[in-house]
Amino acid sequence: MAKAADRAKRPARTSVWLEGKAARNGAGSRRSDQPTGLDRDRITEATVRLLDEEGLAKFSMRRLAADLNVTAMSVYWYVDTKDDLLELALDAAAGEMRLPDPESLSAAPWRDSLRGLAQEYRALLVRHAWVSPLVGNYLNIGPNWIKFSLAVQQVVRGTGLPTEKQAGAIAAVFQFVYGFGTVQGHYIARCAAAGLTPEQYFKEAMGAVSAQPGLEDVLHSSADMMEARGGSTVEEMWELDFTVALDLLVAGIEAML
């Protein structure tokens, strides 16, 4: 166990992107004693797939090595630590977001661009439920996260908000998207773990709540809102709620211009 004095010597935040390790041991640098066909890209892809299939809690370097049919030490030829690998996987997932080029962003209405970026971020969080807890653990300064961050900043600068309010606008929109996407992604992961569709899980949950004494007022109070909102599936309900909430945030930005 590390002593407190030793821990104090370490930086509070380290990153594979800050320590010169991101470009090391990449494809094309295989040593003669390393497994054929193994490189950092393949390891990162396998990591993303395992995190999707089994979740963050079950992920380990040993499990990854078994999936790749190599020894755990073979993986460590390409990454120093599990944290380094999770950072690489996190940035690889961020690369799935479809970002318009800077010139297109400058020409497009900022409202459409902001909604598009928000939808891409939400889709990422829903598609990969393990991304949201990792976003809070790492610095997120890999190349794909940097591209996303620059796109968001460019769009918010184009709103016409005063510079001192732009960071707050980014926080309002994308902290909301983070929370919404995290809840939705974890809900879908929970449904899959229970062997149920989102609709089946929703019906069972509502049935369990309605059977509990003392909760009738809550259900009755929300019934008219749910009926007015509409949506015949859980996915449609998510979409309707997300659209309205995002429209409210866009309207808030417009009101401050």
C-alpha angles and dihedrals in degrees: 000000000000117000120240090245091055092049090050090059092059121086114256090235126032127175139190085229094056101044100058092252101111095079095038124104093009128156112304095033097085115146120225092252095051122098115272114252095018120123138146094267092055091047091050093048091051090049092054091048094049092047089052094047102039107016134238096286094061097043118112137156089245092053090048092050091051090051090051091045092236135107121271089245089059090061091051089061086073104033129029099210143009089250090058090052093048090052090052091049091048092055092044089056091049087056088069091071111103107230124185117231117262093255092055090049091053092051099043124082108267093230092059092044093049092050090048094052091045091052092049092051092047092049090052092052092047095046094048110033090183092063097075097060091044093050088067094047102053138047094245095216097136116128095262095049089047090054091051093047092050091049091052092048092049092052094047091048087055093058092078094239115148111265093246090060099046097085090051091051091052090049093049094052103037098037085055091049090048092053095043094046092045094053093045093046093049091046091055091046090051091050091051092049090051092048092241135121116242089255093051092048092048093051093048091048093049090047092052092048094047090053093058116094115238096030098086093096092055093051093044092049094053097040096083093047092051092047093049092045093054128195124151095210134040090247091054090050091052091050095049093048093046093050094051094045092049091047089054091053092048089049089051091055090048091051091057096051 
